[in-house]
Amino acid sequence: MKQPYHAVAAWRAAGEAGDATAAVAALSPDVTLLSPITEQFTFQGREQVRDLLEVALAAIDGITYTDQVAEGRTVALFYEARVDGRRLGEAQRLRLDADGLITEITLFIRPLPALTRLMSRLGPELARRNKQPGLARLIPLAAGMLHSMADTGERHIMPRAAPR
């Protein structure tokens, strides 16, 4: 029997529309989202994932899914977008439950300066939502330093090491 991918189609459409509520409808109640920024925490359940999606979809512009590969209950999606005018690419590994709803999401983002820029946009708002205003003020400082190093490497150092 072929696996239906209705929830994946709904997830893609919601992402391209920037609609966190519609995206959450494609998720199982016990969904887990593995952060692309840190291994220190995961988002558990629809409510935590909704908070992340609301913040992320406000920060990421022009999501366009380009590829989908599926085998059984595992789906890989790829999209292109922009964060603060900078090109961002994301790969998503989705695992589906027996009902076809998304039960696990693992995110991978490139290039590094896009990830660090996204971190500086998401971190403070997520900290505010968790009632941690001090942390919301600290994250932009730490993320700003990381972004500066990643951006300098991307623009000025790594091009010198490019294949010739």
Backbone as a printed PyTorch tensor [residue, N CA C, xyz], in Angstrom:
tensor([[[  0.8430,  -1.1860,   0.0000],
         [  0.0000,   0.0000,   0.0000],
         [  0.8930,   1.2560,   0.0000]],

        [[  0.5910,   2.1790,  -0.8720],
         [  1.3880,   3.3930,  -1.0100],
         [  1.0630,   4.3740,   0.1170]],

        [[  2.1140,   4.9980,   0.6730],
         [  1.9630,   5.9560,   1.7770],
         [  1.3230,   7.2550,   1.2550]],

        [[  0.2200,   7.7170,   1.8680],
         [ -0.3410,   9.0130,   1.4640],
         [  0.4860,  10.1530,   2.0910]],

        [[  0.6260,  11.2190,   1.3490],
         [  1.4350,  12.3450,   1.8100],
         [  0.6070,  13.6260,   1.8960]],

        [[ -0.6400,  13.5140,   2.3450],
         [ -1.5210,  14.6830,   2.4380],
         [ -0.9760,  15.7140,   3.4250]],

        [[ -0.4720,  15.2570,   4.5650],
         [  0.0530,  16.1890,   5.5630],
         [  1.2890,  16.9060,   5.0340]],

        [[  2.1010,  16.2170,   4.2450],
         [  3.2990,  16.8390,   3.6630],
         [  2.8820,  17.9330,   2.6850]],

        [[  1.8790,  17.6580,   1.8530],
         [  1.3890,  18.6740,   0.9120],
         [  0.8340,  19.8830,   1.6650]],

        [[  0.1110,  19.6410,   2.7500],
         [ -0.4280,  20.7430,   3.5610],
         [  0.7040,  21.5340,   4.2170]],

        [[  1.7360,  20.8360,   4.7200],
         [  2.9030,  21.4710,   5.3460],
         [  3.6030,  22.3850,   4.3380]],

        [[  3.8290,  21.8750,   3.1240],
         [  4.4840,  22.6720,   2.0800],
         [  3.6700,  23.9200,   1.7490]],

        [[  2.3770,  23.7410,   1.5280],
         [  1.5180,  24.8770,   1.1740],
         [  1.5110,  25.9150,   2.2890]],

        [[  1.4520,  25.4600,   3.5300],
         [  1.4450,  26.3830,   4.6730],
         [  2.7650,  27.1410,   4.7680]],

        [[  3.8730,  26.4630,   4.5450],
         [  5.1740,  27.1270,   4.5810],
         [  5.2910,  28.1970,   3.5130]],

        [[  4.8770,  27.8720,   2.3050],
         [  4.9520,  28.8410,   1.2100],
         [  4.0020,  30.0200,   1.4390]],

        [[  2.8970,  29.7860,   2.1450],
         [  1.9430,  30.8570,   2.4530],
         [  2.3080,  31.6180,   3.7250]],

        [[  3.2920,  31.1090,   4.4790],
         [  3.6620,  31.7390,   5.7530],
         [  2.5890,  31.5760,   6.8140]],

        [[  1.8620,  30.4700,   6.7830],
         [  0.7050,  30.2420,   7.6510],
         [  1.0220,  29.1910,   8.7200]],

        [[  1.4110,  29.6500,   9.9030],
         [  1.7860,  28.7390,  10.9910],
         [  0.6040,  27.8750,  11.4320]],

        [[ -0.5890,  28.4340,  11.4660],
         [ -1.7630,  27.6730,  11.9040],
         [ -2.0270,  26.4980,  10.9680]],

        [[ -1.9480,  26.7360,   9.6750],
         [ -2.1580,  25.6500,   8.7070],
         [ -1.0420,  24.6160,   8.8020]],

        [[  0.1830,  25.0560,   9.0520],
         [  1.3000,  24.1190,   9.1940],
         [  1.0790,  23.1960,  10.3930]],

        [[  0.6150,  23.7500,  11.5040],
         [  0.3920,  22.9630,  12.7170],
         [ -0.6850,  21.9050,  12.4900]],

        [[ -1.6380,  22.1690,  11.6200],
         [ -2.6940,  21.2000,  11.3390],
         [ -2.1470,  19.9200,  10.6990]],

        [[ -0.9510,  19.9850,  10.1140],
         [ -0.3390,  18.8150,   9.4820],
         [  0.4690,  17.9750,  10.4740]],

        [[  0.5330,  18.4110,  11.7260],
         [  1.3840,  17.7680,  12.7260],
         [  0.6100,  16.8320,  13.6420]],

        [[  1.2800,  15.7770,  14.0770],
         [  0.6810,  14.9170,  15.0940],
         [  0.7170,  15.6780,  16.4240]],

        [[ -0.1740,  15.3670,  17.3580],
         [ -0.1760,  16.0820,  18.6390],
         [  1.1440,  15.9870,  19.4030]],

        [[  1.8630,  14.8800,  19.2430],
         [  3.1180,  14.6910,  19.9810],
         [  4.3510,  14.9550,  19.1100]],

        [[  4.2280,  15.8330,  18.1340],
         [  5.3230,  16.1480,  17.2160],
         [  6.5760,  16.6110,  17.9640]],

        [[  7.7310,  16.2980,  17.4030],
         [  9.0260,  16.7570,  17.9060],
         [  9.7380,  17.4690,  16.7740]],

        [[ 10.2720,  18.6520,  17.0560],
         [ 11.0690,  19.3870,  16.0740],
         [ 12.4670,  19.5680,  16.6380]],

        [[ 13.4600,  19.0940,  15.8910],
         [ 14.8580,  19.2070,  16.2960],
         [ 15.4120,  20.5080,  15.7450]],

        [[ 15.9160,  21.3370,  16.6190],
         [ 16.4030,  22.6660,  16.2580],
         [ 17.5720,  22.5910,  15.2830]],

        [[ 17.5710,  23.4720,  14.2660],
         [ 18.7280,  23.5360,  13.3740],
         [ 19.8610,  24.3670,  13.9720]],

        [[ 19.6060,  25.0350,  15.0750],
         [ 20.5630,  25.9690,  15.6630],
         [ 21.3650,  25.3390,  16.7890]],

        [[ 20.7210,  24.5150,  17.6180],
         [ 21.4020,  23.9560,  18.7730],
         [ 20.8760,  22.5630,  19.0980]],

        [[ 21.7320,  21.7300,  19.6310],
         [ 21.3140,  20.4180,  20.1100],
         [ 20.8430,  20.4850,  21.5550]],

        [[ 20.8330,  21.6680,  22.1400],
         [ 20.5020,  21.8350,  23.5500],
         [ 19.0170,  21.6640,  23.8530]],

        [[ 18.1730,  21.7870,  22.8390],
         [ 16.7550,  21.5820,  23.0880],
         [ 16.0290,  21.2030,  21.8090]],

        [[ 14.8480,  20.6470,  22.0160],
         [ 13.9330,  20.3410,  20.9230],
         [ 12.6030,  20.9880,  21.2710]],

        [[ 11.7690,  21.1040,  20.2840],
         [ 10.4130,  21.6250,  20.4870],
         [  9.4880,  20.4180,  20.5220]],

        [[  8.6840,  20.3160,  21.5810],
         [  7.8210,  19.1560,  21.8100],
         [  6.3560,  19.5730,  21.7640]],

        [[  5.5800,  18.8980,  20.9550],
         [  4.1440,  19.1390,  20.9050],
         [  3.7750,  20.3070,  20.0010]],

        [[  2.5090,  20.3220,  19.6180],
         [  2.0290,  21.3370,  18.6770],
         [  2.1950,  22.7650,  19.1810]],

        [[  1.9810,  22.9950,  20.4750],
         [  2.0540,  24.3600,  21.0020],
         [  3.4590,  24.9390,  20.8760]],

        [[  4.4860,  24.1810,  21.2820],
         [  5.8620,  24.6680,  21.1650],
         [  6.2720,  24.8360,  19.7000]],

        [[  5.8700,  23.8950,  18.8620],
         [  6.2110,  24.0040,  17.4410],
         [  5.4790,  25.1910,  16.8220]],

        [[  4.2440,  25.4380,  17.2190],
         [  3.4990,  26.6010,  16.7090],
         [  4.2360,  27.8930,  17.0570]],

        [[  4.7090,  28.0260,  18.3040],
         [  5.4540,  29.2280,  18.6940],
         [  6.6600,  29.4320,  17.7860]],

        [[  7.4110,  28.3610,  17.5470],
         [  8.5820,  28.4660,  16.6740],
         [  8.1680,  28.8440,  15.2570]],

        [[  7.1470,  28.1860,  14.7380],
         [  6.7190,  28.4640,  13.3630],
         [  6.2360,  29.8980,  13.1970]],

        [[  5.5130,  30.4220,  14.1740],
         [  5.0470,  31.8170,  14.0830],
         [  6.2270,  32.7700,  13.9550]],

        [[  7.2530,  32.5500,  14.7710],
         [  8.4370,  33.4190,  14.7550],
         [  9.2370,  33.1950,  13.4660]],

        [[  9.4560,  31.9280,  13.1150],
         [ 10.2710,  31.6180,  11.9330],
         [  9.6120,  32.1020,  10.6470]],

        [[  8.3170,  31.8740,  10.5000],
         [  7.6500,  32.2740,   9.2590],
         [  7.5430,  33.7910,   9.1290]],

        [[  7.6350,  34.5100,  10.2480],
         [  7.6900,  35.9710,  10.1830],
         [  9.0750,  36.4640,   9.7680]],

        [[ 10.1060,  35.6680,  10.0410],
         [ 11.4920,  36.0700,   9.7440],
         [ 11.9640,  35.6140,   8.3650]],

        [[ 11.3880,  34.5490,   7.8460],
         [ 11.8340,  33.9620,   6.5760],
         [ 10.8830,  34.4060,   5.4740]],

        [[ 11.4530,  34.9320,   4.4110],
         [ 10.6500,  35.4550,   3.2960],
         [ 10.7460,  34.5510,   2.0680]],

        [[  9.6370,  34.4180,   1.3800],
         [  9.6290,  33.8010,   0.0600],
         [  9.9870,  32.3370,   0.0150]],

        [[  9.4690,  31.5560,   0.9390],
         [  9.7470,  30.1160,   0.9150],
         [  9.1910,  29.5160,  -0.3720]],

        [[ 10.0640,  28.8270,  -1.0880],
         [  9.6720,  28.1030,  -2.2980],
         [ 10.2580,  26.7060,  -2.2180]],

        [[  9.3910,  25.7120,  -2.0750],
         [  9.8680,  24.3320,  -2.0500],
         [ 10.3040,  23.9290,  -3.4470]],

        [[ 11.4590,  23.2820,  -3.5320],
         [ 12.0260,  22.9210,  -4.8240],
         [ 12.0680,  21.4210,  -5.0670]],

        [[ 12.1820,  20.6310,  -4.0070],
         [ 12.3330,  19.1850,  -4.1690],
         [ 11.6570,  18.4350,  -3.0310]],

        [[ 11.1920,  17.2360,  -3.3600],
         [ 10.6310,  16.3240,  -2.3590],
         [ 11.0480,  14.9150,  -2.7290]],

        [[ 11.5930,  14.1990,  -1.7430],
         [ 11.9790,  12.8070,  -1.9180],
         [ 11.3300,  12.0400,  -0.7740]],

        [[ 10.6960,  10.9230,  -1.1090],
         [  9.9890,  10.1750,  -0.0710],
         [ 10.2610,   8.6810,  -0.2030]],

        [[ 10.3490,   8.0600,   0.9610],
         [ 10.4320,   6.6090,   1.0260],
         [  9.6630,   6.1760,   2.2600]],

        [[  8.5560,   5.4950,   2.0480],
         [  7.7390,   5.0600,   3.1700],
         [  7.2680,   6.2480,   3.9950]],

        [[  7.5670,   6.2060,   5.2900],
         [  7.1200,   7.2620,   6.2000],
         [  8.1640,   8.3510,   6.4260]],

        [[  9.1820,   8.4210,   5.5840],
         [ 10.1950,   9.4670,   5.6930],
         [ 10.1890,  10.3070,   4.4250]],

        [[ 10.1430,  11.6240,   4.6010],
         [ 10.1050,  12.5610,   3.4750],
         [ 11.1980,  13.5980,   3.6690]],

        [[ 11.9370,  13.8810,   2.6150],
         [ 12.9210,  14.9630,   2.6210],
         [ 12.3990,  16.0810,   1.7270]],

        [[ 12.3430,  17.2820,   2.2780],
         [ 11.9160,  18.4650,   1.5320],
         [ 13.0640,  19.4580,   1.4920]],

        [[ 13.1170,  20.2280,   0.4180],
         [ 14.1350,  21.2580,   0.2720],
         [ 13.4560,  22.5370,  -0.1930]],

        [[ 13.8350,  23.6590,   0.4290],
         [ 13.2960,  24.9340,  -0.0370],
         [ 14.3700,  25.9930,  -0.0840]],

        [[ 14.0510,  27.0530,  -0.8360],
         [ 14.8900,  28.2390,  -0.9110],
         [ 14.0650,  29.4110,  -0.4220]],

        [[ 14.7280,  30.3580,   0.2550],
         [ 14.0370,  31.5220,   0.8060],
         [ 15.0750,  32.6110,   1.0640]],

        [[ 14.6530,  33.6310,   1.8240],
         [ 15.5540,  34.7090,   2.2050],
         [ 15.2900,  35.0600,   3.6700]],

        [[ 16.3660,  35.4610,   4.3620],
         [ 16.2460,  35.9990,   5.7160],
         [ 17.0390,  37.2970,   5.7210]],

        [[ 16.3720,  38.3940,   6.0240],
         [ 16.9860,  39.7240,   5.9780],
         [ 17.6970,  39.9590,   4.6500]],

        [[ 17.0680,  39.5360,   3.5600],
         [ 17.6190,  39.7450,   2.2310],
         [ 18.7030,  38.7670,   1.8200]],

        [[ 19.0680,  37.8830,   2.7020],
         [ 20.1350,  36.9280,   2.4420],
         [ 19.5560,  35.5650,   2.0490]],

        [[ 20.1580,  34.9280,   1.0350],
         [ 19.7120,  33.6250,   0.5620],
         [ 19.8410,  32.5740,   1.6640]],

        [[ 18.8130,  31.7460,   1.7990],
         [ 18.7730,  30.6800,   2.7970],
         [ 18.2570,  29.4230,   2.1140]],

        [[ 18.8850,  28.3080,   2.3850],
         [ 18.3970,  27.0190,   1.9120],
         [ 18.1350,  26.1300,   3.1120]],

        [[ 17.0470,  25.3910,   3.0500],
         [ 16.7340,  24.4960,   4.1650],
         [ 16.3540,  23.1290,   3.6320]],

        [[ 16.8590,  22.1030,   4.3110],
         [ 16.4290,  20.7220,   4.0910],
         [ 15.6580,  20.3040,   5.3330]],

        [[ 14.5740,  19.6010,   5.1220],
         [ 13.7290,  19.1320,   6.2200],
         [ 13.5490,  17.6190,   6.0840]],

        [[ 13.8440,  16.9020,   7.1560],
         [ 13.5060,  15.4820,   7.1920],
         [ 12.2460,  15.3500,   8.0250]],

        [[ 11.1960,  14.8580,   7.4040],
         [  9.9110,  14.6680,   8.0820],
         [  9.6770,  13.1740,   8.2550]],

        [[  9.2450,  12.8050,   9.4370],
         [  8.8250,  11.4270,   9.6810],
         [  7.3400,  11.4540,   9.9740]],

        [[  6.6350,  10.5190,   9.3930],
         [  5.1800,  10.4760,   9.5050],
         [  4.7390,   9.3470,  10.4210]],

        [[  3.6210,   9.5880,  11.1060],
         [  3.0580,   8.5170,  11.9410],
         [  2.1530,   7.6320,  11.0870]],

        [[  1.5290,   6.6550,  11.7090],
         [  0.6860,   5.6970,  10.9770],
         [ -0.4980,   6.3690,  10.2950]],

        [[ -0.9250,   7.5360,  10.7990],
         [ -2.0410,   8.2720,  10.1900],
         [ -1.5760,   9.2290,   9.0940]],

        [[ -0.2670,   9.2920,   8.8490],
         [  0.2570,  10.1770,   7.8190],
         [  0.5470,  11.5870,   8.2940]],

        [[  0.3630,  11.8570,   9.6120],
         [  0.6890,  13.1760,  10.1510],
         [  2.1860,  13.2570,  10.4530]],

        [[  2.7120,  14.4650,  10.4440],
         [  4.1350,  14.6720,  10.6950],
         [  4.3930,  14.5320,  12.1900]],

        [[  5.2580,  13.6080,  12.5550],
         [  5.5400,  13.3430,  13.9660],
         [  6.9450,  13.7760,  14.3760]],

        [[  7.8600,  13.9280,  13.4040],
         [  9.2090,  14.3950,  13.7090],
         [  9.7230,  15.2520,  12.5640]],

        [[ 10.3440,  16.3810,  12.9230],
         [ 10.9120,  17.3040,  11.9460],
         [ 12.3580,  17.5770,  12.3520]],

        [[ 13.2740,  17.3460,  11.4250],
         [ 14.6730,  17.7060,  11.6330],
         [ 15.0420,  18.7050,  10.5460]],

        [[ 15.5910,  19.8530,  10.9590],
         [ 15.8940,  20.9350,  10.0280],
         [ 17.3920,  21.1150,   9.8470]],

        [[ 17.7910,  21.4180,   8.6090],
         [ 19.1850,  21.6900,   8.2670],
         [ 19.1970,  22.9590,   7.4160]],

        [[ 19.9920,  23.9640,   7.8200],
         [ 19.9970,  25.2610,   7.1390],
         [ 21.4020,  25.5990,   6.6680]],

        [[ 21.4810,  26.2150,   5.4960],
         [ 22.7390,  26.6990,   4.9440],
         [ 22.4700,  27.9730,   4.1750]],

        [[ 23.4350,  28.7990,   3.8870],
         [ 24.7960,  28.7800,   4.4030],
         [ 24.8420,  29.2950,   5.8420]],

        [[ 26.0060,  29.1530,   6.4590],
         [ 26.1630,  29.5130,   7.8660],
         [ 25.7260,  30.9520,   8.1690]],

        [[ 26.0620,  31.9640,   7.3600],
         [ 25.6000,  33.3220,   7.6960],
         [ 24.0740,  33.4490,   7.7120]],

        [[ 23.3870,  32.6910,   6.8920],
         [ 21.9160,  32.7180,   6.9280],
         [ 21.4110,  32.1130,   8.2330]],

        [[ 22.0590,  31.0330,   8.6750],
         [ 21.6700,  30.4040,   9.9380],
         [ 21.9070,  31.3440,  11.1130]],

        [[ 23.0620,  32.0050,  11.1380],
         [ 23.3490,  32.9100,  12.2610],
         [ 22.4290,  34.1240,  12.2320]],

        [[ 22.0710,  34.6050,  11.0520],
         [ 21.1140,  35.7150,  10.9470],
         [ 19.7430,  35.2600,  11.4540]],

        [[ 19.3400,  34.0610,  11.0830],
         [ 18.0620,  33.5340,  11.5510],
         [ 18.0690,  33.3730,  13.0670]],

        [[ 19.1910,  32.9060,  13.6110],
         [ 19.3220,  32.7580,  15.0650],
         [ 19.0980,  34.1000,  15.7560]],

        [[ 19.6510,  35.1580,  15.1910],
         [ 19.4950,  36.4810,  15.8140],
         [ 18.0660,  37.0010,  15.7070]],

        [[ 17.3050,  36.5170,  14.7380],
         [ 15.9020,  36.9120,  14.6020],
         [ 14.9810,  36.0810,  15.4840]],

        [[ 15.2140,  34.7680,  15.5540],
         [ 14.3150,  33.8810,  16.2970],
         [ 14.5760,  33.8920,  17.7930]],

        [[ 15.8390,  33.8540,  18.1860],
         [ 16.1940,  33.7120,  19.5920],
         [ 15.5450,  34.7070,  20.5290]],

        [[ 15.6590,  36.0130,  20.2420],
         [ 15.0720,  36.9880,  21.1620],
         [ 13.5510,  36.8430,  21.3070]],

        [[ 12.8720,  36.6070,  20.1990],
         [ 11.4090,  36.4920,  20.2760],
         [ 10.9920,  35.2280,  21.0200]],

        [[ 11.6930,  34.1360,  20.8030],
         [ 11.3690,  32.9100,  21.5480],
         [ 11.6400,  33.1010,  23.0370]],

        [[ 12.7240,  33.8000,  23.3820],
         [ 13.0150,  34.0850,  24.7950],
         [ 11.9220,  34.9530,  25.4080]],

        [[ 11.4470,  35.9560,  24.6680],
         [ 10.3400,  36.8080,  25.1740],
         [  9.0860,  35.9760,  25.4120]],

        [[  8.7840,  35.0790,  24.4900],
         [  7.6020,  34.2220,  24.6440],
         [  7.7420,  33.3040,  25.8480]],

        [[  8.9700,  32.9680,  26.2220],
         [  9.2390,  32.1330,  27.4060],
         [  9.4160,  32.9710,  28.6650]],

        [[  9.0850,  34.2620,  28.5650],
         [  9.1580,  35.1910,  29.6990],
         [ 10.5830,  35.2880,  30.2570]],

        [[ 11.5570,  35.4430,  29.3370],
         [ 12.9670,  35.5920,  29.7000],
         [ 13.5180,  36.8650,  29.0320]],

        [[ 13.1080,  38.0460,  29.5090],
         [ 13.5140,  39.2900,  28.8450],
         [ 15.0260,  39.5300,  28.8830]],

        [[ 15.6950,  39.1250,  29.9440],
         [ 17.1480,  39.2900,  30.0010],
         [ 17.8410,  38.4820,  28.9080]],

        [[ 17.3980,  37.2550,  28.7310],
         [ 17.9490,  36.4040,  27.6800],
         [ 17.6250,  36.9770,  26.3010]],

        [[ 16.4450,  37.5560,  26.1570],
         [ 16.0560,  38.1760,  24.8820],
         [ 17.0090,  39.3120,  24.5170]],

        [[ 17.5680,  40.0000,  25.5250],
         [ 18.5400,  41.0730,  25.2630],
         [ 19.9340,  40.5170,  25.0100]],

        [[ 20.2710,  39.3770,  25.6040],
         [ 21.6010,  38.7850,  25.4570],
         [ 21.7850,  38.0750,  24.1130]],

        [[ 20.7740,  37.4020,  23.6480],
         [ 20.8860,  36.6130,  22.4190],
         [ 21.3640,  37.4540,  21.2280]],

        [[ 20.8360,  38.6620,  20.9920],
         [ 21.3360,  39.4260,  19.8410],
         [ 22.8330,  39.7400,  19.9300]],

        [[ 23.3510,  39.9080,  21.1350],
         [ 24.7890,  40.1550,  21.2720],
         [ 25.5890,  38.9180,  20.8730]],

        [[ 25.2320,  37.7730,  21.4290],
         [ 25.9420,  36.5330,  21.1060],
         [ 25.7500,  36.1700,  19.6370]],

        [[ 24.5190,  36.2560,  19.1630],
         [ 24.2380,  35.9160,  17.7650],
         [ 24.9270,  36.9000,  16.8220]],

        [[ 25.0040,  38.1570,  17.2250],
         [ 25.6720,  39.1670,  16.3960],
         [ 27.1490,  38.8570,  16.2140]],

        [[ 27.8000,  38.4160,  17.2960],
         [ 29.2190,  38.0420,  17.1770],
         [ 29.3850,  36.8260,  16.2710]],

        [[ 28.5450,  35.8140,  16.4590],
         [ 28.6130,  34.6320,  15.6020],
         [ 28.3560,  35.0010,  14.1460]],

        [[ 27.3550,  35.8550,  13.9290],
         [ 27.0330,  36.2510,  12.5590],
         [ 28.1890,  37.0190,  11.9260]],

        [[ 28.7870,  37.8990,  12.6800],
         [ 29.9090,  38.6740,  12.1490],
         [ 31.0460,  37.7510,  11.7170]],

        [[ 31.3700,  36.7640,  12.5320],
         [ 32.4340,  35.8230,  12.1670],
         [ 32.0400,  34.9950,  10.9410]],

        [[ 30.8020,  34.4830,  10.9290],
         [ 30.3490,  33.6640,   9.8040],
         [ 30.3010,  34.4880,   8.5170]],

        [[ 29.8020,  35.7040,   8.6030],
         [ 29.6860,  36.5690,   7.4330],
         [ 31.0670,  36.9600,   6.8930]],

        [[ 31.9910,  37.2910,   7.7840],
         [ 33.3540,  37.6350,   7.3640],
         [ 34.0140,  36.4400,   6.6780]],

        [[ 33.8510,  35.2810,   7.2510],
         [ 34.4000,  34.0740,   6.6290],
         [ 33.8000,  33.8220,   5.2610]],

        [[ 32.4930,  33.9530,   5.1560],
         [ 31.7800,  33.7000,   3.9000],
         [ 32.1960,  34.6900,   2.8070]],

        [[ 32.3130,  35.9490,   3.1630],
         [ 32.5730,  36.9930,   2.1570],
         [ 34.0560,  37.2050,   1.8470]],

        [[ 34.9180,  37.0730,   2.8570],
         [ 36.3000,  37.5070,   2.6730],
         [ 37.3570,  36.4060,   2.7990]],

        [[ 37.1020,  35.3980,   3.6000],
         [ 38.1370,  34.3890,   3.8300],
         [ 37.9350,  33.1720,   2.9180]],

        [[ 36.7610,  32.5730,   2.9510],
         [ 36.5380,  31.3370,   2.1800],
         [ 36.6840,  31.5250,   0.6720]],

        [[ 36.3140,  32.6740,   0.0880],
         [ 36.5320,  32.8060,  -1.3640],
         [ 38.0030,  32.6270,  -1.7670]],

        [[ 38.9240,  32.9420,  -0.8840],
         [ 40.3480,  32.7760,  -1.1780],
         [ 40.7420,  31.3070,  -1.2550]],

        [[ 39.9710,  30.4340,  -0.6020],
         [ 40.2720,  28.9990,  -0.5940],
         [ 39.4860,  28.2440,  -1.6690]],

        [[ 38.7180,  28.9580,  -2.4930],
         [ 37.9010,  28.3170,  -3.5100],
         [ 38.7670,  27.5730,  -4.5230]],

        [[ 38.2490,  26.5000,  -5.0960],
         [ 39.0130,  25.7760,  -6.1240],
         [ 39.3800,  26.6990,  -7.2810]],

        [[ 40.5840,  26.5140,  -7.7960],
         [ 41.0450,  27.3470,  -8.9200],
         [ 41.2900,  26.5000, -10.1370]]])
